[in-house]
Amino acid sequence: MNETHYAAMRAAHLVEASELLQLVDNLDDGIRLVDMRGIVERATDANGNQKAVYRGQKEEYLQGHIPGAVFIDWTQDIVDLHNTVPVQLAGPEKMALVLGLSGIGSRHQVIVYDASTSMQFATRFWWAMRAYGHEHVRVLNGGLLAWQEAGGKLQSGGASYAPEIFEAHFQPEWVVDAKQVLALEKEDVLLDARDPDQYFNRVKRGSRGGHIPGAKLLSREFVVDEKGRFLPSEQLQKLALEAGAEPEKRCVAYCNGGVAATAVLFALSMIGYKNLGNYDGSWNEWSERMELPVE
């Protein structure tokens, strides 16, 4: 892939803060901004056992957000609250309802951001939208920090729009379950997006530590810099190839809850990989099912 193609793919996935500054001043009704701020609060004991609490950051949003942005809670609004595995993707009816009531319709170009340095909550929304057939989603590169560093102002309180019609058309190739992970072909690639300590069982979250047999480590920390900006496309391609991921192969990513994995999938999509899937249950499910193998 040449530089021109890389640049076009990058522009289709990312919005730079400088571009968004211009857009916000002239927002038209065809664009919606989504604030997807969230956090995973972790506590690790001396033996390496880790517990995590998932939380959306609505209070932080209300204190200050990019003007015009609506808030969507990654732990409540786009998940199936009845699933015993945490933060699994919501069904089409809920997605259509939540997005429509937020003023997001099938006609809209969506720009999403968060305030983490991993960008994983914004990319989780990107993936959820892809899983329901909506491809016009871009992520603010570097998130809220990049916006503020570029001189962007914040707006307090909430933002709301008239309801829209969002048609959710499920794309099953984007969502992978445990049975499908077990059935992956030899030439397929399974990528672990968690941090190295978890992959190598120095830190254990859940009943078992380690990783899914055959999985290659491509942590979501590897694809962004320290400020949450995605690395140049050539560097992302190098990282992907080193992990055994090639454009023509089926690439499935997982993490703990199917969230960090989406940052890796986003990076791969941005460099032209098309056959991508997220094991949404991830380690939250896999580690608790004792019949499933661990390496």
N, C-alpha and C positions, 0 to 999 in steps of 0.2 A: 504494500500500500504506500503510495507516494505522499508527500507532505500536503498537497492540495486536498487529497481525499481525507487524510487525517484531520485537517483543519475543518473541513465540512462536517465530518462526523462529530468532532468536538463541539462545534457551534450548534449542532442539533441536540446535544445533550446538556450543554452547560451555558449558563449566562454569567458573564463577568459583571462585577459590581458597577463598573463604569458604564456598561450598557444598560443595566437596570436603573441607574440614576436617570438616564434619559427617558426610559420607558415610564417610570413612575410619574414624571411630570406630564406625560401625555397618555396616560392609561386609557385605552378604549374598552368597549364592552366585550371585546373578544378575548381579553386576557384576565386571568384570575391569579392572584398571589396566595400561596398557602404557607402559613407558619406551622412547621411540624416539630417544634422544639420538644425535646424529651431528654430523659436521663436514665441510665442504669446505675442505681446506687449499689455498690459492692462492698462487702466486708469479708476479709480473708483471715482465718485464724492461723496460729503458729504451725499447724500441720498442713497448711495449704488448702484447707476446705473453704470454699467460697460460697457465700449466699448473695443473691441479687434481688433487688426490688425494682420493678419497672414503674416509671412515672412519667406522665405527660407534664408539660410545664405551662399550664394555662395562666397561672398567676404571673409568671414572668412575661408571658405574651401581653397580658392586660397592662402591665407596667410600661411596656414599650415594644413596638413592632414596626416593621416596614409599612409605611402608609398604604392602606387598602387591603392588607393581608388578612385573610380569615384564619382562624385557628382550628386545626384538626388534631385530635388527641390520638397518638399512635397506640395507646394502651386500651382505648375504649371505642373509638369511633370506627376504625377500619378492621376490627378484630371480631372473632366469634367468641362472645363472652360465655357461651355454653360449652365450649370445648375444654376438656380437662387439661390439655396442653396449653400453656400460656401463649397469648398473643398470636393465635393462628388467624390467618386471613379470613375476613368476614365473607359471607355469601353474597351473591349478586343483588338480592333484594335490599340488604342492609347497605351495601356500597352505593346503590342507586339512590336510596333514600337520603343517606348522610350527605353525599355529594350534592344532590339536587337541592336539599334544604340549605346547604352552604352557598348556593348560588353558582355551583359549578355544573355546567352542562356539557354534553358531548361536543358542542361547537367551540368550546374554549381551549385556548392555549394556556397551559398552567405552568407557573413558575413556583418552585417549592424551595424552602430553605429550612435549616435548623441552626442551632448554636453550638453544636459539638465540633470537635476537631477530627471526627471520623466521617462525618456527613451521613451516617448510617440511617438516621431517621428520615432525612429528605429522600435518600435513595430507596428507603422502604416504601415511601409513598409512590415514587417513580415506578417501582416494581409492581405495587398493587394496581396501579393504573394500567400498566402493560398487561397484567394478568386479566384485566377486564377490557382489553381491546382499545385502550386510549393511548395513543402514541405521542400526542402533542404535549409532552411534559419535559421541562428543562429544570435543572438544579442550579441554584446560585452557587457558583464556585467559591468556597471559603465561607459560605453562610453569612450569618449575621455579623460576625467579626469583620469580614471583608467589606460588607456594606458600611459599617461604621468607620472603618479605616479609609474608605473612599469619600467620607464626608456625608454619608446618608443620614437623614434625620429619622427620628422615631416618633411614632404616634401612640398615644395611650388609649386605653379603652378597647372595645371590640369593634369589628367591622362586620357589616352584614349586607346581603344583596337579596333581591327578589329570587324566589325559588326557580330553579331551572330543571330541565329534563336531562338526566344522565342515563344513557342506555349501557348497561353492564353486560358485555358479551365475553363470557369466560373463555380464556385461552389456556387450555390445560397443560401445554408444554412448559409454561412458566412456573407451575406448581408441582413439586415432586413429593411423594410420600415415602415412607420407610420401605415398603414393598418394592417400589421402583428403584430405590437406592440399591437394594440387594440384587436387583435384576440388571444393574448396569453392565454393559458389555465391556470386554477387556480394553477396547480402544477408547471407551468413554473416560472422562476425567472427573474425579471427585475432589473438590477443593475445600479445605478447612479454613474458614475466614476468622477463626478465633485467634487470640494472642498465642505466641509460642509457648508460654508457661502452661496453658491448658492443653495444647496439642501434645506436648511432651510429658504431661501428667505431673508437672511440678505444682500445679494448682488444679484442684478438682471441684467442679460445680456439678452437683447431683450425686447420685448413688455410686457412679463409677467415673474414673478418670481415664485419660487417653484420648484416642480418636477412632473414627470409623476405619476399619481395615482398608488399606489402599489409598486413603485420602492424602493428598499433597497439601502442604502448608502454603497458603497465600493469604496472610492476615490482612484484614481491612486496614490495618495500620501501615501496610506496605504501599498502598496505592495513593496515599495522600501525604502532603508534607505536614509539618508541625502546626500549621495554621488551618488545616482542613482543605487545602487546595489540591486538586487532583494533579498528579505528576504529568509531565509531558507524555504525549502518546507513544513516542519511541521508547521511553522508559517503561511504560505500562506493557508494551509488547514484549520487551525483554523479560520482565517479571513473569508474564504469562507463560512464555516459552520455557523459562527455567522451571516452572511448576508443571510442565508437561501439557499445558493447555494450548491447543492449536486451533486456528479459526474454523477448520472443517470438522472438528470433533464436537461431540455433545459434552458440554461442561455444566456440571451441577455443583452448586456451592451450598455449604451449611455453616452454622455457627452454634450459638446456644438457643436462640429463638427465631431464627430466620430473618434477623434484622441486619447485623453486621455483614452477613453474606450478600446482601443486596448492594453494598458498596463495591464489592468485588465484581458482581455481575454488571453493575453500572459501568465500571471501568472497562470490562471486557466488551460490553456493547459499544462503548465509545470508540474502540479500536477495530470495530467491524465484526466481532463475534456475534453470531445469530442464533446458534442452537444452545440456548441457555435455560437453566432451571434452578429454582430455589427449593431445597428441602426444608419446608417451612417448620416441621416439627423439630428438626435439628437435635442438638444434644439434650434439650429439655425433654424430648421424647425418647431418643435413642438410649440414653444412659439409664433410664428407668425400666426399659423393657429387657429383662434379663435374658431373653432368648436371642437377642441381637448381639453379634460379635463386637468385641472391642480390642483394639490394638494398643 
